[in-house]
Amino acid sequence: MYCYTCGSDEQHRPLTAAEKAWLKNRTGRKSVEEFFMCSKPGCRNLRTGFNQHPFDPVIRLPQPD
Ligand SMILES: [Zn+2]
């Protein structure tokens, strides 16, 4: 899928349970099942399956501990 911040097609993966919890807290959304994270190292930008730019400004998942 296309990554808005990378400017290219990149691998994306579904969020983990912990990442979903973080995003729900961050956005106030009840459901974040539609989101995917860019797998390119250092990116971690979020998009949905049909919207490459759902947040303005963009939201990136925090780096794991
Ligand atoms: Zn990216």
N, CA, C, O and the ligand as a Tripos MOL2 file, in Angstrom:
@<TRIPOS>MOLECULE
protein
  261   259    66     0     0
PROTEIN
NO_CHARGES

@<TRIPOS>ATOM
      1 N           0.8420   -1.1940    0.0000 N.3       1 MET1
      2 CA          0.0000    0.0000    0.0000 C.3       1 MET1
      3 C           0.8760    1.2420    0.0000 C.2       1 MET1
      4 O           2.0110    1.2270    0.4760 O.2       1 MET1
      5 N           0.3210    2.3140   -0.5450 N.am      2 TYR2
      6 CA          1.0710    3.5670   -0.6010 C.3       2 TYR2
      7 C           1.1790    4.1870    0.7910 C.2       2 TYR2
      8 O           0.1990    4.2390    1.5340 O.2       2 TYR2
      9 N           2.3700    4.6530    1.1340 N.am      3 CYS3
     10 CA          2.5810    5.3460    2.4020 C.3       3 CYS3
     11 C           2.7180    6.8400    2.1300 C.2       3 CYS3
     12 O           3.5730    7.2660    1.3540 O.2       3 CYS3
     13 N           1.8650    7.6280    2.7790 N.am      4 TYR4
     14 CA          1.8310    9.0800    2.5470 C.3       4 TYR4
     15 C           3.1410    9.7520    2.9500 C.2       4 TYR4
     16 O           3.6050   10.6710    2.2750 O.2       4 TYR4
     17 N           3.7390    9.2930    4.0550 N.am      5 THR5
     18 CA          4.9530    9.9610    4.5210 C.3       5 THR5
     19 C           6.2160    9.4330    3.8410 C.2       5 THR5
     20 O           7.1810   10.1790    3.6750 O.2       5 THR5
     21 N           6.2240    8.1680    3.4490 N.am      6 CYS6
     22 CA          7.3730    7.6380    2.7030 C.3       6 CYS6
     23 C           7.3410    8.1180    1.2530 C.2       6 CYS6
     24 O           8.3850    8.2630    0.6170 O.2       6 CYS6
     25 N           6.1400    8.3640    0.7350 N.am      7 GLY7
     26 CA          6.0110    8.7700   -0.6530 C.3       7 GLY7
     27 C           6.2000    7.6210   -1.6200 C.2       7 GLY7
     28 O           6.5590    7.8300   -2.7790 O.2       7 GLY7
     29 N           5.9580    6.3990   -1.1440 N.am      8 SER8
     30 CA          6.1510    5.2230   -1.9940 C.3       8 SER8
     31 C           5.2910    4.0770   -1.4780 C.2       8 SER8
     32 O           4.7280    4.1510   -0.3860 O.2       8 SER8
     33 N           5.1960    3.0200   -2.2730 N.am      9 ASP9
     34 CA          4.4900    1.8260   -1.8310 C.3       9 ASP9
     35 C           5.3560    1.0680   -0.8420 C.2       9 ASP9
     36 O           6.5050    0.7390   -1.1370 O.2       9 ASP9
     37 N           4.8050    0.7920    0.3290 N.am     10 GLU10
     38 CA          5.5530    0.0980    1.3860 C.3      10 GLU10
     39 C           4.6890   -1.0030    1.9820 C.2      10 GLU10
     40 O           3.4640   -0.9910    1.8620 O.2      10 GLU10
     41 N           5.3550   -1.9540    2.6270 N.am     11 GLN11
     42 CA          4.6350   -2.9760    3.3760 C.3      11 GLN11
     43 C           3.9300   -2.3180    4.5620 C.2      11 GLN11
     44 O           4.4750   -1.4210    5.2050 O.2      11 GLN11
     45 N           2.7040   -2.7820    4.8400 N.am     12 HIS12
     46 CA          1.9770   -2.3430    6.0270 C.3      12 HIS12
     47 C           1.5210   -3.5830    6.7830 C.2      12 HIS12
     48 O           1.3540   -4.6510    6.1930 O.2      12 HIS12
     49 N           1.3230   -3.4410    8.0800 N.am     13 ARG13
     50 CA          0.8090   -4.5600    8.8670 C.3      13 ARG13
     51 C          -0.2910   -4.0690    9.7980 C.2      13 ARG13
     52 O          -0.3210   -2.8910   10.1570 O.2      13 ARG13
     53 N          -1.2060   -4.9740   10.1960 N.am     14 PRO14
     54 CA         -2.2290   -4.6030   11.1780 C.3      14 PRO14
     55 C          -1.5720   -4.2620   12.5130 C.2      14 PRO14
     56 O          -0.4260   -4.6330   12.7660 O.2      14 PRO14
     57 N          -2.2950   -3.5650   13.3440 N.am     15 LEU15
     58 CA         -1.7530   -3.1710   14.6440 C.3      15 LEU15
     59 C          -1.8600   -4.3030   15.6470 C.2      15 LEU15
     60 O          -2.7550   -5.1440   15.5610 O.2      15 LEU15
     61 N          -0.9380   -4.3160   16.6010 N.am     16 THR16
     62 CA         -1.0230   -5.2430   17.7160 C.3      16 THR16
     63 C          -2.0660   -4.7220   18.7070 C.2      16 THR16
     64 O          -2.5300   -3.5880   18.5900 O.2      16 THR16
     65 N          -2.4260   -5.5520   19.6740 N.am     17 ALA17
     66 CA         -3.4110   -5.1440   20.6850 C.3      17 ALA17
     67 C          -2.9330   -3.9070   21.4330 C.2      17 ALA17
     68 O          -3.7180   -2.9940   21.6860 O.2      17 ALA17
     69 N          -1.6630   -3.8700   21.7850 N.am     18 ALA18
     70 CA         -1.1230   -2.7190   22.5150 C.3      18 ALA18
     71 C          -1.1420   -1.4560   21.6530 C.2      18 ALA18
     72 O          -1.4200   -0.3610   22.1440 O.2      18 ALA18
     73 N          -0.8440   -1.6220   20.3710 N.am     19 GLU19
     74 CA         -0.8600   -0.4680   19.4630 C.3      19 GLU19
     75 C          -2.2730    0.0490   19.2530 C.2      19 GLU19
     76 O          -2.4940    1.2580   19.1750 O.2      19 GLU19
     77 N          -3.2370   -0.8750   19.1600 N.am     20 LYS20
     78 CA         -4.6390   -0.4570   19.0390 C.3      20 LYS20
     79 C          -5.0750    0.3240   20.2680 C.2      20 LYS20
     80 O          -5.7700    1.3340   20.1570 O.2      20 LYS20
     81 N          -4.6610   -0.1490   21.4480 N.am     21 ALA21
     82 CA         -5.0230    0.5490   22.6850 C.3      21 ALA21
     83 C          -4.4270    1.9570   22.6900 C.2      21 ALA21
     84 O          -5.0820    2.9160   23.0990 O.2      21 ALA21
     85 N          -3.1850    2.0710   22.2350 N.am     22 TRP22
     86 CA         -2.5360    3.3830   22.1830 C.3      22 TRP22
     87 C          -3.2920    4.3110   21.2300 C.2      22 TRP22
     88 O          -3.5280    5.4750   21.5500 O.2      22 TRP22
     89 N          -3.6640    3.7980   20.0760 N.am     23 LEU23
     90 CA         -4.3130    4.6350   19.0710 C.3      23 LEU23
     91 C          -5.7220    5.0390   19.5130 C.2      23 LEU23
     92 O          -6.1520    6.1640   19.2580 O.2      23 LEU23
     93 N          -6.4270    4.1440   20.1610 N.am     24 LYS24
     94 CA         -7.7480    4.5040   20.7000 C.3      24 LYS24
     95 C          -7.6220    5.6550   21.6890 C.2      24 LYS24
     96 O          -8.4140    6.5970   21.6660 O.2      24 LYS24
     97 N          -6.6250    5.5680   22.5500 N.am     25 ASN25
     98 CA         -6.4010    6.6180   23.5330 C.3      25 ASN25
     99 C          -5.9840    7.9260   22.8530 C.2      25 ASN25
    100 O          -6.3860    9.0120   23.2700 O.2      25 ASN25
    101 N          -5.1830    7.8030   21.8160 N.am     26 ARG26
    102 CA         -4.6450    8.9700   21.1190 C.3      26 ARG26
    103 C          -5.7410    9.7090   20.3390 C.2      26 ARG26
    104 O          -5.7410   10.9380   20.2700 O.2      26 ARG26
    105 N          -6.6690    8.9490   19.7570 N.am     27 THR27
    106 CA         -7.6460    9.5490   18.8640 C.3      27 THR27
    107 C          -9.0420    9.6610   19.4720 C.2      27 THR27
    108 O          -9.8740   10.4170   18.9700 O.2      27 THR27
    109 N          -9.3100    8.9140   20.5510 N.am     28 GLY28
    110 CA        -10.6510    8.8930   21.1150 C.3      28 GLY28
    111 C         -11.6140    8.0070   20.3460 C.2      28 GLY28
    112 O         -12.8060    7.9870   20.6500 O.2      28 GLY28
    113 N         -11.1150    7.2660   19.3430 N.am     29 ARG29
    114 CA        -11.9790    6.3790   18.5580 C.3      29 ARG29
    115 C         -12.3150    5.1230   19.3530 C.2      29 ARG29
    116 O         -11.5110    4.6230   20.1400 O.2      29 ARG29
    117 N         -13.5280    4.6320   19.1200 N.am     30 LYS30
    118 CA        -13.9300    3.3840   19.7630 C.3      30 LYS30
    119 C         -13.3560    2.1840   19.0290 C.2      30 LYS30
    120 O         -13.0550    1.1610   19.6450 O.2      30 LYS30
    121 N         -13.2040    2.3030   17.7240 N.am     31 SER31
    122 CA        -12.6660    1.1980   16.9300 C.3      31 SER31
    123 C         -11.5300    1.6950   16.0550 C.2      31 SER31
    124 O         -11.6350    2.7410   15.4150 O.2      31 SER31
    125 N         -10.4350    0.9310   16.0320 N.am     32 VAL32
    126 CA         -9.2900    1.2800   15.1890 C.3      32 VAL32
    127 C          -8.8850    0.0720   14.3460 C.2      32 VAL32
    128 O          -7.7370   -0.0530   13.9190 O.2      32 VAL32
    129 N          -9.8740   -0.8280   14.1160 N.am     33 GLU33
    130 CA         -9.5810   -2.0730   13.4120 C.3      33 GLU33
    131 C          -9.1200   -1.8390   11.9750 C.2      33 GLU33
    132 O          -8.4460   -2.6890   11.3940 O.2      33 GLU33
    133 N          -9.4810   -0.6910   11.4010 N.am     34 GLU34
    134 CA         -9.1820   -0.4550    9.9900 C.3      34 GLU34
    135 C          -7.7740    0.0710    9.7350 C.2      34 GLU34
    136 O          -7.3970    0.2910    8.5840 O.2      34 GLU34
    137 N          -6.9910    0.2770   10.7980 N.am     35 PHE35
    138 CA         -5.6930    0.9190   10.6100 C.3      35 PHE35
    139 C          -4.5550   -0.0800   10.3930 C.2      35 PHE35
    140 O          -4.5380   -1.1880   10.9300 O.2      35 PHE35
    141 N          -3.6080    0.3800    9.5750 N.am     36 PHE36
    142 CA         -2.3880   -0.3710    9.2920 C.3      36 PHE36
    143 C          -1.1980    0.5500    9.5040 C.2      36 PHE36
    144 O          -1.3000    1.7670    9.3530 O.2      36 PHE36
    145 N          -0.0740   -0.0470    9.8560 N.am     37 MET37
    146 CA          1.1450    0.7200   10.0950 C.3      37 MET37
    147 C           2.1840    0.4150    9.0250 C.2      37 MET37
    148 O           2.3890   -0.7420    8.6580 O.2      37 MET37
    149 N           2.8320    1.4540    8.5310 N.am     38 CYS38
    150 CA          3.9160    1.2700    7.5740 C.3      38 CYS38
    151 C           5.0690    0.5200    8.2460 C.2      38 CYS38
    152 O           5.5190    0.8960    9.3280 O.2      38 CYS38
    153 N           5.5360   -0.5380    7.5960 N.am     39 SER39
    154 CA          6.5890   -1.3820    8.1770 C.3      39 SER39
    155 C           7.9940   -0.8980    7.8680 C.2      39 SER39
    156 O           8.9690   -1.4780    8.3470 O.2      39 SER39
    157 N           8.1110    0.1600    7.0720 N.am     40 LYS40
    158 CA          9.4440    0.6530    6.7470 C.3      40 LYS40
    159 C          10.1240    1.1350    8.0250 C.2      40 LYS40
    160 O           9.5150    1.8820    8.7900 O.2      40 LYS40
    161 N          11.3790    0.7260    8.2810 N.am     41 PRO41
    162 CA         12.0480    1.1200    9.5270 C.3      41 PRO41
    163 C          12.0400    2.6350    9.7240 C.2      41 PRO41
    164 O          12.3990    3.3990    8.8280 O.2      41 PRO41
    165 N          11.6170    3.0520   10.9330 N.am     42 GLY42
    166 CA         11.6100    4.4690   11.2670 C.3      42 GLY42
    167 C          10.3790    5.2210   10.8370 C.2      42 GLY42
    168 O          10.2380    6.3980   11.1710 O.2      42 GLY42
    169 N           9.4720    4.5830   10.1020 N.am     43 CYS43
    170 CA          8.2900    5.3000    9.6080 C.3      43 CYS43
    171 C           7.1260    5.1580   10.5790 C.2      43 CYS43
    172 O           6.8020    6.0960   11.3070 O.2      43 CYS43
    173 N           6.4870    3.9620   10.5890 N.am     44 ARG44
    174 CA          5.3930    3.6760   11.5120 C.3      44 ARG44
    175 C           4.1960    4.5870   11.3040 C.2      44 ARG44
    176 O           3.3960    4.7730   12.2200 O.2      44 ARG44
    177 N           4.0610    5.1570   10.1160 N.am     45 ASN45
    178 CA          2.9040    5.9980    9.8020 C.3      45 ASN45
    179 C           1.6410    5.1330    9.7050 C.2      45 ASN45
    180 O           1.6960    3.9710    9.3040 O.2      45 ASN45
    181 N           0.5090    5.7260   10.0790 N.am     46 LEU46
    182 CA         -0.7590    5.0030   10.0550 C.3      46 LEU46
    183 C          -1.6130    5.4000    8.8630 C.2      46 LEU46
    184 O          -1.6450    6.5640    8.4640 O.2      46 LEU46
    185 N          -2.3120    4.4040    8.2930 N.am     47 ARG47
    186 CA         -3.2990    4.6320    7.2530 C.3      47 ARG47
    187 C          -4.3780    3.5690    7.4130 C.2      47 ARG47
    188 O          -4.2170    2.6210    8.1820 O.2      47 ARG47
    189 N          -5.4810    3.7300    6.6820 N.am     48 THR48
    190 CA         -6.4760    2.6670    6.6360 C.3      48 THR48
    191 C          -6.3690    1.9820    5.2780 C.2      48 THR48
    192 O          -5.5920    2.3960    4.4180 O.2      48 THR48
    193 N          -7.1540    0.9370    5.1020 N.am     49 GLY49
    194 CA         -7.1000    0.2050    3.8540 C.3      49 GLY49
    195 C          -7.4710    1.0460    2.6500 C.2      49 GLY49
    196 O          -6.9780    0.8020    1.5490 O.2      49 GLY49
    197 N          -8.3370    2.0360    2.8430 N.am     50 PHE50
    198 CA         -8.8150    2.8280    1.7100 C.3      50 PHE50
    199 C          -8.3890    4.2860    1.7610 C.2      50 PHE50
    200 O          -8.5800    5.0140    0.7880 O.2      50 PHE50
    201 N          -7.8140    4.7280    2.8780 N.am     51 ASN51
    202 CA         -7.4340    6.1350    3.0210 C.3      51 ASN51
    203 C          -5.9620    6.2240    3.3910 C.2      51 ASN51
    204 O          -5.5610    5.8180    4.4820 O.2      51 ASN51
    205 N          -5.1580    6.7590    2.4730 N.am     52 GLN52
    206 CA         -3.7170    6.8230    2.7300 C.3      52 GLN52
    207 C          -3.3550    7.9710    3.6670 C.2      52 GLN52
    208 O          -2.2230    8.0390    4.1460 O.2      52 GLN52
    209 N          -4.2930    8.8700    3.9340 N.am     53 HIS53
    210 CA         -3.9890   10.0670    4.7410 C.3      53 HIS53
    211 C          -5.1530   10.3860    5.6750 C.2      53 HIS53
    212 O          -5.7820   11.4360    5.5450 O.2      53 HIS53
    213 N          -5.4500    9.4690    6.6350 N.am     54 PRO54
    214 CA         -6.6310    9.6490    7.4830 C.3      54 PRO54
    215 C          -6.4660   10.7190    8.5570 C.2      54 PRO54
    216 O          -7.4590   11.2160    9.0870 O.2      54 PRO54
    217 N          -5.2330   11.0780    8.8840 N.am     55 PHE55
    218 CA         -4.9940   12.0650    9.9380 C.3      55 PHE55
    219 C          -4.1740   13.2220    9.3870 C.2      55 PHE55
    220 O          -3.2300   13.0180    8.6240 O.2      55 PHE55
    221 N          -4.5460   14.4430    9.7810 N.am     56 ASP56
    222 CA         -3.7710   15.6160    9.3890 C.3      56 ASP56
    223 C          -3.6090   16.4960   10.6160 C.2      56 ASP56
    224 O          -4.5880   17.1230   11.0190 O.2      56 ASP56
    225 N          -2.4520   16.5830   11.2290 N.am     57 PRO57
    226 CA         -1.1860   15.9810   10.8070 C.3      57 PRO57
    227 C          -1.1780   14.4530   10.9780 C.2      57 PRO57
    228 O          -1.9970   13.8960   11.7090 O.2      57 PRO57
    229 N          -0.2700   13.8100   10.3130 N.am     58 VAL58
    230 CA         -0.1980   12.3550   10.3490 C.3      58 VAL58
    231 C           0.0760   11.8750   11.7750 C.2      58 VAL58
    232 O           0.6630   12.5950   12.5820 O.2      58 VAL58
    233 N          -0.3580   10.6480   12.0720 N.am     59 ILE59
    234 CA         -0.0540   10.0040   13.3490 C.3      59 ILE59
    235 C           0.8610    8.8250   13.0670 C.2      59 ILE59
    236 O           0.5720    7.9830   12.2160 O.2      59 ILE59
    237 N           1.9650    8.7790   13.7930 N.am     60 ARG60
    238 CA          2.8890    7.6390   13.7160 C.3      60 ARG60
    239 C           2.8480    6.9070   15.0450 C.2      60 ARG60
    240 O           2.7860    7.5350   16.1020 O.2      60 ARG60
    241 N           2.8820    5.6140   14.9980 N.am     61 LEU61
    242 CA          2.9490    4.8470   16.2400 C.3      61 LEU61
    243 C           4.3030    5.0970   16.9120 C.2      61 LEU61
    244 O           5.3220    5.2140   16.2320 O.2      61 LEU61
    245 N           4.3110    5.1770   18.2350 N.am     62 PRO62
    246 CA          5.5870    5.3510   18.9400 C.3      62 PRO62
    247 C           6.4820    4.1260   18.7370 C.2      62 PRO62
    248 O           5.9940    3.0140   18.5410 O.2      62 PRO62
    249 N           7.7750    4.3430   18.7870 N.am     63 GLN63
    250 CA          8.7120    3.2240   18.6750 C.3      63 GLN63
    251 C           8.5240    2.2880   19.8740 C.2      63 GLN63
    252 O           8.2890    2.7560   20.9880 O.2      63 GLN63
    253 N           8.6230    0.9930   19.6590 N.am     64 PRO64
    254 CA          8.4990    0.0590   20.7810 C.3      64 PRO64
    255 C           9.6600    0.2320   21.7530 C.2      64 PRO64
    256 O          10.7390    0.6890   21.3760 O.2      64 PRO64
    257 N           9.4260   -0.1350   22.9920 N.am     65 ASP65
    258 CA         10.4540   -0.0150   24.0290 C.3      65 ASP65
    259 C          11.6320   -0.9350   23.7280 C.2      65 ASP65
    260 O          12.5970   -0.9720   24.4910 O.2      65 ASP65
    261 ZN          6.0050    4.8130    5.5190 Zn       66 ZN66
@<TRIPOS>BOND
     1     1     2 1
     2     2     3 1
     3     3     4 2
     4     3     5 am
     5     5     6 1
     6     6     7 1
     7     7     8 2
     8     7     9 am
     9     9    10 1
    10    10    11 1
    11    11    12 2
    12    11    13 am
    13    13    14 1
    14    14    15 1
    15    15    16 2
    16    15    17 am
    17    17    18 1
    18    18    19 1
    19    19    20 2
    20    19    21 am
    21    21    22 1
    22    22    23 1
    23    23    24 2
    24    23    25 am
    25    25    26 1
    26    26    27 1
    27    27    28 2
    28    27    29 am
    29    29    30 1
    30    30    31 1
    31    31    32 2
    32    31    33 am
    33    33    34 1
    34    34    35 1
    35    35    36 2
    36    35    37 am
    37    37    38 1
    38    38    39 1
    39    39    40 2
    40    39    41 am
    41    41    42 1
    42    42    43 1
    43    43    44 2
    44    43    45 am
    45    45    46 1
    46    46    47 1
    47    47    48 2
    48    47    49 am
    49    49    50 1
    50    50    51 1
    51    51    52 2
    52    51    53 am
    53    53    54 1
    54    54    55 1
    55    55    56 2
    56    55    57 am
    57    57    58 1
    58    58    59 1
    59    59    60 2
    60    59    61 am
    61    61    62 1
    62    62    63 1
    63    63    64 2
    64    63    65 am
    65    65    66 1
    66    66    67 1
    67    67    68 2
    68    67    69 am
    69    69    70 1
    70    70    71 1
    71    71    72 2
    72    71    73 am
    73    73    74 1
    74    74    75 1
    75    75    76 2
    76    75    77 am
    77    77    78 1
    78    78    79 1
    79    79    80 2
    80    79    81 am
    81    81    82 1
    82    82    83 1
    83    83    84 2
    84    83    85 am
    85    85    86 1
    86    86    87 1
    87    87    88 2
    88    87    89 am
    89    89    90 1
    90    90    91 1
    91    91    92 2
    92    91    93 am
    93    93    94 1
    94    94    95 1
    95    95    96 2
    96    95    97 am
    97    97    98 1
    98    98    99 1
    99    99   100 2
   100    99   101 am
   101   101   102 1
   102   102   103 1
   103   103   104 2
   104   103   105 am
   105   105   106 1
   106   106   107 1
   107   107   108 2
   108   107   109 am
   109   109   110 1
   110   110   111 1
   111   111   112 2
   112   111   113 am
   113   113   114 1
   114   114   115 1
   115   115   116 2
   116   115   117 am
   117   117   118 1
   118   118   119 1
   119   119   120 2
   120   119   121 am
   121   121   122 1
   122   122   123 1
   123   123   124 2
   124   123   125 am
   125   125   126 1
   126   126   127 1
   127   127   128 2
   128   127   129 am
   129   129   130 1
   130   130   131 1
   131   131   132 2
   132   131   133 am
   133   133   134 1
   134   134   135 1
   135   135   136 2
   136   135   137 am
   137   137   138 1
   138   138   139 1
   139   139   140 2
   140   139   141 am
   141   141   142 1
   142   142   143 1
   143   143   144 2
   144   143   145 am
   145   145   146 1
   146   146   147 1
   147   147   148 2
   148   147   149 am
   149   149   150 1
   150   150   151 1
   151   151   152 2
   152   151   153 am
   153   153   154 1
   154   154   155 1
   155   155   156 2
   156   155   157 am
   157   157   158 1
   158   158   159 1
   159   159   160 2
   160   159   161 am
   161   161   162 1
   162   162   163 1
   163   163   164 2
   164   163   165 am
   165   165   166 1
   166   166   167 1
   167   167   168 2
   168   167   169 am
   169   169   170 1
   170   170   171 1
   171   171   172 2
   172   171   173 am
   173   173   174 1
   174   174   175 1
   175   175   176 2
   176   175   177 am
   177   177   178 1
   178   178   179 1
   179   179   180 2
   180   179   181 am
   181   181   182 1
   182   182   183 1
   183   183   184 2
   184   183   185 am
   185   185   186 1
   186   186   187 1
   187   187   188 2
   188   187   189 am
   189   189   190 1
   190   190   191 1
   191   191   192 2
   192   191   193 am
   193   193   194 1
   194   194   195 1
   195   195   196 2
   196   195   197 am
   197   197   198 1
   198   198   199 1
   199   199   200 2
   200   199   201 am
   201   201   202 1
   202   202   203 1
   203   203   204 2
   204   203   205 am
   205   205   206 1
   206   206   207 1
   207   207   208 2
   208   207   209 am
   209   209   210 1
   210   210   211 1
   211   211   212 2
   212   211   213 am
   213   213   214 1
   214   214   215 1
   215   215   216 2
   216   215   217 am
   217   217   218 1
   218   218   219 1
   219   219   220 2
   220   219   221 am
   221   221   222 1
   222   222   223 1
   223   223   224 2
   224   223   225 am
   225   225   226 1
   226   226   227 1
   227   227   228 2
   228   227   229 am
   229   229   230 1
   230   230   231 1
   231   231   232 2
   232   231   233 am
   233   233   234 1
   234   234   235 1
   235   235   236 2
   236   235   237 am
   237   237   238 1
   238   238   239 1
   239   239   240 2
   240   239   241 am
   241   241   242 1
   242   242   243 1
   243   243   244 2
   244   243   245 am
   245   245   246 1
   246   246   247 1
   247   247   248 2
   248   247   249 am
   249   249   250 1
   250   250   251 1
   251   251   252 2
   252   251   253 am
   253   253   254 1
   254   254   255 1
   255   255   256 2
   256   255   257 am
   257   257   258 1
   258   258   259 1
   259   259   260 2
@<TRIPOS>SUBSTRUCTURE
     1 MET1         2 RESIDUE 1 A MET
     2 TYR2         6 RESIDUE 1 A TYR
     3 CYS3        10 RESIDUE 1 A CYS
     4 TYR4        14 RESIDUE 1 A TYR
     5 THR5        18 RESIDUE 1 A THR
     6 CYS6        22 RESIDUE 1 A CYS
     7 GLY7        26 RESIDUE 1 A GLY
     8 SER8        30 RESIDUE 1 A SER
     9 ASP9        34 RESIDUE 1 A ASP
    10 GLU10       38 RESIDUE 1 A GLU
    11 GLN11       42 RESIDUE 1 A GLN
    12 HIS12       46 RESIDUE 1 A HIS
    13 ARG13       50 RESIDUE 1 A ARG
    14 PRO14       54 RESIDUE 1 A PRO
    15 LEU15       58 RESIDUE 1 A LEU
    16 THR16       62 RESIDUE 1 A THR
    17 ALA17       66 RESIDUE 1 A ALA
    18 ALA18       70 RESIDUE 1 A ALA
    19 GLU19       74 RESIDUE 1 A GLU
    20 LYS20       78 RESIDUE 1 A LYS
    21 ALA21       82 RESIDUE 1 A ALA
    22 TRP22       86 RESIDUE 1 A TRP
    23 LEU23       90 RESIDUE 1 A LEU
    24 LYS24       94 RESIDUE 1 A LYS
    25 ASN25       98 RESIDUE 1 A ASN
    26 ARG26      102 RESIDUE 1 A ARG
    27 THR27      106 RESIDUE 1 A THR
    28 GLY28      110 RESIDUE 1 A GLY
    29 ARG29      114 RESIDUE 1 A ARG
    30 LYS30      118 RESIDUE 1 A LYS
    31 SER31      122 RESIDUE 1 A SER
    32 VAL32      126 RESIDUE 1 A VAL
    33 GLU33      130 RESIDUE 1 A GLU
    34 GLU34      134 RESIDUE 1 A GLU
    35 PHE35      138 RESIDUE 1 A PHE
    36 PHE36      142 RESIDUE 1 A PHE
    37 MET37      146 RESIDUE 1 A MET
    38 CYS38      150 RESIDUE 1 A CYS
    39 SER39      154 RESIDUE 1 A SER
    40 LYS40      158 RESIDUE 1 A LYS
    41 PRO41      162 RESIDUE 1 A PRO
    42 GLY42      166 RESIDUE 1 A GLY
    43 CYS43      170 RESIDUE 1 A CYS
    44 ARG44      174 RESIDUE 1 A ARG
    45 ASN45      178 RESIDUE 1 A ASN
    46 LEU46      182 RESIDUE 1 A LEU
    47 ARG47      186 RESIDUE 1 A ARG
    48 THR48      190 RESIDUE 1 A THR
    49 GLY49      194 RESIDUE 1 A GLY
    50 PHE50      198 RESIDUE 1 A PHE
    51 ASN51      202 RESIDUE 1 A ASN
    52 GLN52      206 RESIDUE 1 A GLN
    53 HIS53      210 RESIDUE 1 A HIS
    54 PRO54      214 RESIDUE 1 A PRO
    55 PHE55      218 RESIDUE 1 A PHE
    56 ASP56      222 RESIDUE 1 A ASP
    57 PRO57      226 RESIDUE 1 A PRO
    58 VAL58      230 RESIDUE 1 A VAL
    59 ILE59      234 RESIDUE 1 A ILE
    60 ARG60      238 RESIDUE 1 A ARG
    61 LEU61      242 RESIDUE 1 A LEU
    62 PRO62      246 RESIDUE 1 A PRO
    63 GLN63      250 RESIDUE 1 A GLN
    64 PRO64      254 RESIDUE 1 A PRO
    65 ASP65      258 RESIDUE 1 A ASP
    66 ZN66       261 GROUP 0 **** ****
